[in-house]
Amino acid sequence: AHSMAVMLERTFKNEGYTWMFKGLTPALISRAPSTIITFVTLEQLRRVYRHMYGLQE
């Protein structure tokens, strides 16, 4: 039976460090629009709230 350390060592040797990041770009691209919309919406709501209650920016 092989340990996890041996498995990781072989994986790094055969595929390099990039195997950990496969699929990361599509995941980030798919999440970006909703993240941007959420950020912009919350910033606008913060400004409205501060304006309504006379708070400084």
N, CA, C, O and CB atoms as a CASP TS submission, in Angstrom:
PFRMAT TS
TARGET T0000
AUTHOR 0000-0000-0000
METHOD Language model
MODEL 1
PARENT N/A
ATOM      1  N   ALA     1       0.850  -1.188   0.000  1.00  0.00           N
ATOM      2  CA  ALA     1       0.000   0.000   0.000  1.00  0.00           C
ATOM      3  C   ALA     1       0.890   1.243   0.000  1.00  0.00           C
ATOM      4  O   ALA     1       1.870   1.339   0.738  1.00  0.00           O
ATOM      5  CB  ALA     1      -0.964   0.003   1.231  1.00  0.00           C
ATOM      6  N   HIS     2       0.511   2.177  -0.849  1.00  0.00           N
ATOM      7  CA  HIS     2       1.271   3.422  -0.965  1.00  0.00           C
ATOM      8  C   HIS     2       0.653   4.495  -0.077  1.00  0.00           C
ATOM      9  O   HIS     2      -0.563   4.548   0.109  1.00  0.00           O
ATOM     10  CB  HIS     2       1.320   3.900  -2.434  1.00  0.00           C
ATOM     11  N   SER     3       1.482   5.315   0.443  1.00  0.00           N
ATOM     12  CA  SER     3       0.989   6.415   1.269  1.00  0.00           C
ATOM     13  C   SER     3       0.613   7.598   0.381  1.00  0.00           C
ATOM     14  O   SER     3       0.954   7.642  -0.802  1.00  0.00           O
ATOM     15  CB  SER     3       2.051   6.836   2.317  1.00  0.00           C
ATOM     16  N   MET     4      -0.083   8.535   0.967  1.00  0.00           N
ATOM     17  CA  MET     4      -0.469   9.731   0.237  1.00  0.00           C
ATOM     18  C   MET     4       0.767  10.516  -0.197  1.00  0.00           C
ATOM     19  O   MET     4       0.775  11.113  -1.273  1.00  0.00           O
ATOM     20  CB  MET     4      -1.386  10.610   1.096  1.00  0.00           C
ATOM     21  N   ALA     5       1.796  10.519   0.622  1.00  0.00           N
ATOM     22  CA  ALA     5       3.026  11.236   0.282  1.00  0.00           C
ATOM     23  C   ALA     5       3.657  10.673  -0.982  1.00  0.00           C
ATOM     24  O   ALA     5       4.131  11.428  -1.831  1.00  0.00           O
ATOM     25  CB  ALA     5       4.024  11.167   1.439  1.00  0.00           C
ATOM     26  N   VAL     6       3.665   9.352  -1.112  1.00  0.00           N
ATOM     27  CA  VAL     6       4.221   8.716  -2.309  1.00  0.00           C
ATOM     28  C   VAL     6       3.374   9.077  -3.528  1.00  0.00           C
ATOM     29  O   VAL     6       3.911   9.377  -4.595  1.00  0.00           O
ATOM     30  CB  VAL     6       4.293   7.174  -2.134  1.00  0.00           C
ATOM     31  N   MET     7       2.063   9.046  -3.370  1.00  0.00           N
ATOM     32  CA  MET     7       1.165   9.398  -4.466  1.00  0.00           C
ATOM     33  C   MET     7       1.396  10.843  -4.916  1.00  0.00           C
ATOM     34  O   MET     7       1.472  11.113  -6.115  1.00  0.00           O
ATOM     35  CB  MET     7      -0.301   9.201  -4.041  1.00  0.00           C
ATOM     36  N   LEU     8       1.506  11.763  -3.968  1.00  0.00           N
ATOM     37  CA  LEU     8       1.747  13.163  -4.316  1.00  0.00           C
ATOM     38  C   LEU     8       3.104  13.342  -4.984  1.00  0.00           C
ATOM     39  O   LEU     8       3.229  14.094  -5.951  1.00  0.00           O
ATOM     40  CB  LEU     8       1.660  14.044  -3.071  1.00  0.00           C
ATOM     41  N   GLU     9       4.102  12.664  -4.480  1.00  0.00           N
ATOM     42  CA  GLU     9       5.440  12.746  -5.069  1.00  0.00           C
ATOM     43  C   GLU     9       5.421  12.288  -6.526  1.00  0.00           C
ATOM     44  O   GLU     9       6.005  12.938  -7.392  1.00  0.00           O
ATOM     45  CB  GLU     9       6.437  11.897  -4.260  1.00  0.00           C
ATOM     46  N   ARG    10       4.759  11.187  -6.789  1.00  0.00           N
ATOM     47  CA  ARG    10       4.671  10.677  -8.167  1.00  0.00           C
ATOM     48  C   ARG    10       3.887  11.626  -9.068  1.00  0.00           C
ATOM     49  O   ARG    10       4.264  11.856 -10.217  1.00  0.00           O
ATOM     50  CB  ARG    10       4.015   9.292  -8.180  1.00  0.00           C
ATOM     51  N   THR    11       2.804  12.170  -8.544  1.00  0.00           N
ATOM     52  CA  THR    11       1.989  13.101  -9.333  1.00  0.00           C
ATOM     53  C   THR    11       2.791  14.345  -9.686  1.00  0.00           C
ATOM     54  O   THR    11       2.774  14.781 -10.837  1.00  0.00           O
ATOM     55  CB  THR    11       0.712  13.494  -8.566  1.00  0.00           C
ATOM     56  N   PHE    12       3.491  14.923  -8.715  1.00  0.00           N
ATOM     57  CA  PHE    12       4.322  16.099  -8.991  1.00  0.00           C
ATOM     58  C   PHE    12       5.421  15.774  -9.994  1.00  0.00           C
ATOM     59  O   PHE    12       5.729  16.584 -10.868  1.00  0.00           O
ATOM     60  CB  PHE    12       4.939  16.634  -7.696  1.00  0.00           C
ATOM     61  N   LYS    13       6.007  14.598  -9.868  1.00  0.00           N
ATOM     62  CA  LYS    13       7.084  14.193 -10.774  1.00  0.00           C
ATOM     63  C   LYS    13       6.562  14.020 -12.200  1.00  0.00           C
ATOM     64  O   LYS    13       7.212  14.447 -13.154  1.00  0.00           O
ATOM     65  CB  LYS    13       7.732  12.885 -10.287  1.00  0.00           C
ATOM     66  N   ASN    14       5.393  13.397 -12.349  1.00  0.00           N
ATOM     67  CA  ASN    14       4.845  13.106 -13.677  1.00  0.00           C
ATOM     68  C   ASN    14       4.159  14.301 -14.330  1.00  0.00           C
ATOM     69  O   ASN    14       4.263  14.485 -15.543  1.00  0.00           O
ATOM     70  CB  ASN    14       3.869  11.974 -13.581  1.00  0.00           C
ATOM     71  N   GLU    15       3.462  15.112 -13.542  1.00  0.00           N
ATOM     72  CA  GLU    15       2.644  16.181 -14.125  1.00  0.00           C
ATOM     73  C   GLU    15       3.072  17.579 -13.721  1.00  0.00           C
ATOM     74  O   GLU    15       2.567  18.550 -14.284  1.00  0.00           O
ATOM     75  CB  GLU    15       1.220  15.985 -13.742  1.00  0.00           C
ATOM     76  N   GLY    16       3.961  17.718 -12.789  1.00  0.00           N
ATOM     77  CA  GLY    16       4.376  19.037 -12.336  1.00  0.00           C
ATOM     78  C   GLY    16       3.332  19.646 -11.414  1.00  0.00           C
ATOM     79  O   GLY    16       2.362  18.998 -11.021  1.00  0.00           O
ATOM     80  N   TYR    17       3.560  20.904 -11.084  1.00  0.00           N
ATOM     81  CA  TYR    17       2.660  21.580 -10.146  1.00  0.00           C
ATOM     82  C   TYR    17       1.372  22.065 -10.797  1.00  0.00           C
ATOM     83  O   TYR    17       0.427  22.419 -10.092  1.00  0.00           O
ATOM     84  CB  TYR    17       3.368  22.747  -9.514  1.00  0.00           C
ATOM     85  N   THR    18       1.311  22.089 -12.122  1.00  0.00           N
ATOM     86  CA  THR    18       0.134  22.635 -12.803  1.00  0.00           C
ATOM     87  C   THR    18      -1.100  21.760 -12.653  1.00  0.00           C
ATOM     88  O   THR    18      -2.210  22.244 -12.875  1.00  0.00           O
ATOM     89  CB  THR    18       0.433  22.827 -14.263  1.00  0.00           C
ATOM     90  N   TRP    19      -0.954  20.493 -12.287  1.00  0.00           N
ATOM     91  CA  TRP    19      -2.122  19.624 -12.147  1.00  0.00           C
ATOM     92  C   TRP    19      -3.099  20.157 -11.103  1.00  0.00           C
ATOM     93  O   TRP    19      -4.297  19.885 -11.178  1.00  0.00           O
ATOM     94  CB  TRP    19      -1.685  18.211 -11.775  1.00  0.00           C
ATOM     95  N   MET    20      -2.594  20.915 -10.130  1.00  0.00           N
ATOM     96  CA  MET    20      -3.463  21.445  -9.080  1.00  0.00           C
ATOM     97  C   MET    20      -4.380  22.548  -9.597  1.00  0.00           C
ATOM     98  O   MET    20      -5.406  22.841  -8.983  1.00  0.00           O
ATOM     99  CB  MET    20      -2.626  21.972  -7.927  1.00  0.00           C
ATOM    100  N   PHE    21      -4.015  23.162 -10.726  1.00  0.00           N
ATOM    101  CA  PHE    21      -4.751  24.321 -11.215  1.00  0.00           C
ATOM    102  C   PHE    21      -5.588  24.031 -12.451  1.00  0.00           C
ATOM    103  O   PHE    21      -6.217  24.940 -12.992  1.00  0.00           O
ATOM    104  CB  PHE    21      -3.799  25.427 -11.515  1.00  0.00           C
ATOM    105  N   LYS    22      -5.610  22.785 -12.908  1.00  0.00           N
ATOM    106  CA  LYS    22      -6.427  22.434 -14.066  1.00  0.00           C
ATOM    107  C   LYS    22      -7.888  22.697 -13.729  1.00  0.00           C
ATOM    108  O   LYS    22      -8.383  22.262 -12.689  1.00  0.00           O
ATOM    109  CB  LYS    22      -6.210  20.945 -14.482  1.00  0.00           C
ATOM    110  N   GLY    23      -8.570  23.406 -14.610  1.00  0.00           N
ATOM    111  CA  GLY    23      -9.972  23.722 -14.378  1.00  0.00           C
ATOM    112  C   GLY    23     -10.197  24.999 -13.603  1.00  0.00           C
ATOM    113  O   GLY    23     -11.343  25.414 -13.428  1.00  0.00           O
ATOM    114  N   LEU    24      -9.148  25.631 -13.138  1.00  0.00           N
ATOM    115  CA  LEU    24      -9.306  26.853 -12.349  1.00  0.00           C
ATOM    116  C   LEU    24      -9.804  28.014 -13.199  1.00  0.00           C
ATOM    117  O   LEU    24     -10.682  28.763 -12.770  1.00  0.00           O
ATOM    118  CB  LEU    24      -7.987  27.227 -11.690  1.00  0.00           C
ATOM    119  N   THR    25      -9.252  28.171 -14.402  1.00  0.00           N
ATOM    120  CA  THR    25      -9.646  29.290 -15.263  1.00  0.00           C
ATOM    121  C   THR    25     -11.134  29.253 -15.607  1.00  0.00           C
ATOM    122  O   THR    25     -11.801  30.273 -15.438  1.00  0.00           O
ATOM    123  CB  THR    25      -8.822  29.277 -16.546  1.00  0.00           C
ATOM    124  N   PRO    26     -11.691  28.141 -16.077  1.00  0.00           N
ATOM    125  CA  PRO    26     -13.131  28.126 -16.356  1.00  0.00           C
ATOM    126  C   PRO    26     -13.976  28.414 -15.114  1.00  0.00           C
ATOM    127  O   PRO    26     -15.012  29.073 -15.202  1.00  0.00           O
ATOM    128  CB  PRO    26     -13.530  26.782 -16.936  1.00  0.00           C
ATOM    129  N   ALA    27     -13.534  27.924 -13.970  1.00  0.00           N
ATOM    130  CA  ALA    27     -14.282  28.179 -12.736  1.00  0.00           C
ATOM    131  C   ALA    27     -14.286  29.669 -12.400  1.00  0.00           C
ATOM    132  O   ALA    27     -15.317  30.222 -12.017  1.00  0.00           O
ATOM    133  CB  ALA    27     -13.684  27.375 -11.570  1.00  0.00           C
ATOM    134  N   LEU    28     -13.131  30.312 -12.544  1.00  0.00           N
ATOM    135  CA  LEU    28     -13.054  31.751 -12.264  1.00  0.00           C
ATOM    136  C   LEU    28     -13.878  32.553 -13.259  1.00  0.00           C
ATOM    137  O   LEU    28     -14.567  33.501 -12.881  1.00  0.00           O
ATOM    138  CB  LEU    28     -11.600  32.225 -12.294  1.00  0.00           C
ATOM    139  N   ILE    29     -13.808  32.174 -14.526  1.00  0.00           N
ATOM    140  CA  ILE    29     -14.567  32.884 -15.560  1.00  0.00           C
ATOM    141  C   ILE    29     -16.067  32.744 -15.312  1.00  0.00           C
ATOM    142  O   ILE    29     -16.813  33.705 -15.499  1.00  0.00           O
ATOM    143  CB  ILE    29     -14.206  32.351 -16.963  1.00  0.00           C
ATOM    144  N   SER    30     -16.513  31.577 -14.898  1.00  0.00           N
ATOM    145  CA  SER    30     -17.947  31.378 -14.673  1.00  0.00           C
ATOM    146  C   SER    30     -18.437  32.128 -13.438  1.00  0.00           C
ATOM    147  O   SER    30     -19.606  32.510 -13.380  1.00  0.00           O
ATOM    148  CB  SER    30     -18.256  29.892 -14.530  1.00  0.00           C
ATOM    149  N   ARG    31     -17.580  32.344 -12.464  1.00  0.00           N
ATOM    150  CA  ARG    31     -17.973  33.043 -11.239  1.00  0.00           C
ATOM    151  C   ARG    31     -17.823  34.562 -11.338  1.00  0.00           C
ATOM    152  O   ARG    31     -18.457  35.289 -10.572  1.00  0.00           O
ATOM    153  CB  ARG    31     -17.152  32.534 -10.081  1.00  0.00           C
ATOM    154  N   ALA    32     -17.018  35.042 -12.242  1.00  0.00           N
ATOM    155  CA  ALA    32     -16.706  36.472 -12.318  1.00  0.00           C
ATOM    156  C   ALA    32     -17.937  37.356 -12.504  1.00  0.00           C
ATOM    157  O   ALA    32     -18.077  38.331 -11.765  1.00  0.00           O
ATOM    158  CB  ALA    32     -15.749  36.717 -13.448  1.00  0.00           C
ATOM    159  N   PRO    33     -18.838  37.072 -13.451  1.00  0.00           N
ATOM    160  CA  PRO    33     -19.974  37.983 -13.640  1.00  0.00           C
ATOM    161  C   PRO    33     -20.827  38.159 -12.381  1.00  0.00           C
ATOM    162  O   PRO    33     -21.166  39.289 -12.028  1.00  0.00           O
ATOM    163  CB  PRO    33     -20.846  37.477 -14.764  1.00  0.00           C
ATOM    164  N   SER    34     -21.174  37.080 -11.707  1.00  0.00           N
ATOM    165  CA  SER    34     -22.009  37.212 -10.513  1.00  0.00           C
ATOM    166  C   SER    34     -21.267  37.920  -9.386  1.00  0.00           C
ATOM    167  O   SER    34     -21.875  38.662  -8.615  1.00  0.00           O
ATOM    168  CB  SER    34     -22.478  35.839 -10.042  1.00  0.00           C
ATOM    169  N   THR    35     -19.970  37.700  -9.285  1.00  0.00           N
ATOM    170  CA  THR    35     -19.179  38.370  -8.253  1.00  0.00           C
ATOM    171  C   THR    35     -19.129  39.870  -8.508  1.00  0.00           C
ATOM    172  O   THR    35     -19.271  40.665  -7.579  1.00  0.00           O
ATOM    173  CB  THR    35     -17.756  37.794  -8.201  1.00  0.00           C
ATOM    174  N   ILE    36     -18.931  40.254  -9.752  1.00  0.00           N
ATOM    175  CA  ILE    36     -18.882  41.677 -10.109  1.00  0.00           C
ATOM    176  C   ILE    36     -20.227  42.338  -9.853  1.00  0.00           C
ATOM    177  O   ILE    36     -20.286  43.427  -9.283  1.00  0.00           O
ATOM    178  CB  ILE    36     -18.477  41.856 -11.585  1.00  0.00           C
ATOM    179  N   ILE    37     -21.310  41.684 -10.272  1.00  0.00           N
ATOM    180  CA  ILE    37     -22.652  42.243 -10.068  1.00  0.00           C
ATOM    181  C   ILE    37     -22.939  42.403  -8.578  1.00  0.00           C
ATOM    182  O   ILE    37     -23.481  43.426  -8.161  1.00  0.00           O
ATOM    183  CB  ILE    37     -23.726  41.342 -10.727  1.00  0.00           C
ATOM    184  N   THR    38     -22.588  41.418  -7.783  1.00  0.00           N
ATOM    185  CA  THR    38     -22.803  41.499  -6.335  1.00  0.00           C
ATOM    186  C   THR    38     -22.013  42.652  -5.732  1.00  0.00           C
ATOM    187  O   THR    38     -22.550  43.413  -4.927  1.00  0.00           O
ATOM    188  CB  THR    38     -22.408  40.178  -5.657  1.00  0.00           C
ATOM    189  N   PHE    39     -20.750  42.792  -6.107  1.00  0.00           N
ATOM    190  CA  PHE    39     -19.914  43.857  -5.567  1.00  0.00           C
ATOM    191  C   PHE    39     -20.480  45.233  -5.918  1.00  0.00           C
ATOM    192  O   PHE    39     -20.600  46.095  -5.048  1.00  0.00           O
ATOM    193  CB  PHE    39     -18.482  43.726  -6.092  1.00  0.00           C
ATOM    194  N   VAL    40     -20.826  45.439  -7.183  1.00  0.00           N
ATOM    195  CA  VAL    40     -21.347  46.737  -7.625  1.00  0.00           C
ATOM    196  C   VAL    40     -22.666  47.043  -6.920  1.00  0.00           C
ATOM    197  O   VAL    40     -22.884  48.171  -6.478  1.00  0.00           O
ATOM    198  CB  VAL    40     -21.541  46.755  -9.161  1.00  0.00           C
ATOM    199  N   THR    41     -23.542  46.053  -6.814  1.00  0.00           N
ATOM    200  CA  THR    41     -24.830  46.250  -6.148  1.00  0.00           C
ATOM    201  C   THR    41     -24.640  46.625  -4.684  1.00  0.00           C
ATOM    202  O   THR    41     -25.276  47.562  -4.200  1.00  0.00           O
ATOM    203  CB  THR    41     -25.687  44.986  -6.259  1.00  0.00           C
ATOM    204  N   LEU    42     -23.786  45.916  -3.980  1.00  0.00           N
ATOM    205  CA  LEU    42     -23.569  46.220  -2.567  1.00  0.00           C
ATOM    206  C   LEU    42     -22.933  47.597  -2.368  1.00  0.00           C
ATOM    207  O   LEU    42     -23.255  48.294  -1.406  1.00  0.00           O
ATOM    208  CB  LEU    42     -22.691  45.151  -1.933  1.00  0.00           C
ATOM    209  N   GLU    43     -22.041  47.989  -3.262  1.00  0.00           N
ATOM    210  CA  GLU    43     -21.446  49.325  -3.168  1.00  0.00           C
ATOM    211  C   GLU    43     -22.508  50.408  -3.378  1.00  0.00           C
ATOM    212  O   GLU    43     -22.505  51.422  -2.679  1.00  0.00           O
ATOM    213  CB  GLU    43     -20.311  49.485  -4.205  1.00  0.00           C
ATOM    214  N   GLN    44     -23.405  50.201  -4.325  1.00  0.00           N
ATOM    215  CA  GLN    44     -24.467  51.178  -4.563  1.00  0.00           C
ATOM    216  C   GLN    44     -25.417  51.243  -3.365  1.00  0.00           C
ATOM    217  O   GLN    44     -25.824  52.330  -2.955  1.00  0.00           O
ATOM    218  CB  GLN    44     -25.247  50.825  -5.845  1.00  0.00           C
ATOM    219  N   LEU    45     -25.766  50.095  -2.811  1.00  0.00           N
ATOM    220  CA  LEU    45     -26.634  50.082  -1.633  1.00  0.00           C
ATOM    221  C   LEU    45     -25.966  50.765  -0.447  1.00  0.00           C
ATOM    222  O   LEU    45     -26.636  51.443   0.332  1.00  0.00           O
ATOM    223  CB  LEU    45     -27.010  48.646  -1.265  1.00  0.00           C
ATOM    224  N   ARG    46     -24.666  50.597  -0.302  1.00  0.00           N
ATOM    225  CA  ARG    46     -23.930  51.265   0.775  1.00  0.00           C
ATOM    226  C   ARG    46     -24.009  52.778   0.606  1.00  0.00           C
ATOM    227  O   ARG    46     -24.205  53.508   1.578  1.00  0.00           O
ATOM    228  CB  ARG    46     -22.453  50.803   0.798  1.00  0.00           C
ATOM    229  N   ARG    47     -23.857  53.241  -0.620  1.00  0.00           N
ATOM    230  CA  ARG    47     -23.938  54.691  -0.877  1.00  0.00           C
ATOM    231  C   ARG    47     -25.332  55.231  -0.587  1.00  0.00           C
ATOM    232  O   ARG    47     -25.474  56.301   0.005  1.00  0.00           O
ATOM    233  CB  ARG    47     -23.557  54.999  -2.333  1.00  0.00           C
ATOM    234  N   VAL    48     -26.360  54.497  -1.002  1.00  0.00           N
ATOM    235  CA  VAL    48     -27.738  54.928  -0.737  1.00  0.00           C
ATOM    236  C   VAL    48     -27.983  54.988   0.767  1.00  0.00           C
ATOM    237  O   VAL    48     -28.546  55.965   1.260  1.00  0.00           O
ATOM    238  CB  VAL    48     -28.757  53.970  -1.414  1.00  0.00           C
ATOM    239  N   TYR    49     -27.575  53.973   1.493  1.00  0.00           N
ATOM    240  CA  TYR    49     -27.749  53.926   2.943  1.00  0.00           C
ATOM    241  C   TYR    49     -27.057  55.112   3.607  1.00  0.00           C
ATOM    242  O   TYR    49     -27.642  55.788   4.452  1.00  0.00           O
ATOM    243  CB  TYR    49     -27.201  52.607   3.509  1.00  0.00           C
ATOM    244  N   ARG    50     -25.806  55.358   3.217  1.00  0.00           N
ATOM    245  CA  ARG    50     -25.060  56.472   3.810  1.00  0.00           C
ATOM    246  C   ARG    50     -25.717  57.814   3.479  1.00  0.00           C
ATOM    247  O   ARG    50     -25.745  58.713   4.319  1.00  0.00           O
ATOM    248  CB  ARG    50     -23.603  56.463   3.316  1.00  0.00           C
ATOM    249  N   HIS    51     -26.239  57.952   2.273  1.00  0.00           N
ATOM    250  CA  HIS    51     -26.909  59.194   1.879  1.00  0.00           C
ATOM    251  C   HIS    51     -28.203  59.377   2.685  1.00  0.00           C
ATOM    252  O   HIS    51     -28.501  60.480   3.144  1.00  0.00           O
ATOM    253  CB  HIS    51     -27.215  59.189   0.355  1.00  0.00           C
ATOM    254  N   MET    52     -28.959  58.301   2.851  1.00  0.00           N
ATOM    255  CA  MET    52     -30.232  58.379   3.576  1.00  0.00           C
ATOM    256  C   MET    52     -30.037  58.785   5.031  1.00  0.00           C
ATOM    257  O   MET    52     -30.863  59.509   5.589  1.00  0.00           O
ATOM    258  CB  MET    52     -30.956  57.041   3.511  1.00  0.00           C
ATOM    259  N   TYR    53     -28.960  58.329   5.646  1.00  0.00           N
ATOM    260  CA  TYR    53     -28.739  58.589   7.060  1.00  0.00           C
ATOM    261  C   TYR    53     -27.690  59.668   7.313  1.00  0.00           C
ATOM    262  O   TYR    53     -27.260  59.863   8.450  1.00  0.00           O
ATOM    263  CB  TYR    53     -28.330  57.321   7.747  1.00  0.00           C
ATOM    264  N   GLY    54     -27.279  60.366   6.261  1.00  0.00           N
ATOM    265  CA  GLY    54     -26.364  61.483   6.412  1.00  0.00           C
ATOM    266  C   GLY    54     -24.979  61.102   6.900  1.00  0.00           C
ATOM    267  O   GLY    54     -24.330  61.885   7.595  1.00  0.00           O
ATOM    268  N   LEU    55     -24.525  59.929   6.551  1.00  0.00           N
ATOM    269  CA  LEU    55     -23.199  59.480   6.966  1.00  0.00           C
ATOM    270  C   LEU    55     -22.168  59.868   5.918  1.00  0.00           C
ATOM    271  O   LEU    55     -22.500  60.044   4.746  1.00  0.00           O
ATOM    272  CB  LEU    55     -23.184  57.956   7.199  1.00  0.00           C
ATOM    273  N   GLN    56     -20.918  60.000   6.341  1.00  0.00           N
ATOM    274  CA  GLN    56     -19.852  60.352   5.401  1.00  0.00           C
ATOM    275  C   GLN    56     -19.466  59.149   4.556  1.00  0.00           C
ATOM    276  O   GLN    56     -19.607  57.999   4.971  1.00  0.00           O
ATOM    277  CB  GLN    56     -18.623  60.890   6.149  1.00  0.00           C
ATOM    278  N   GLU    57     -18.976  59.447   3.362  1.00  0.00           N
ATOM    279  CA  GLU    57     -18.507  58.386   2.458  1.00  0.00           C
ATOM    280  C   GLU    57     -17.233  57.790   2.950  1.00  0.00           C
ATOM    281  O   GLU    57     -16.690  56.884   2.318  1.00  0.00           O
ATOM    282  CB  GLU    57     -18.311  58.911   1.052  1.00  0.00           C
TER
END
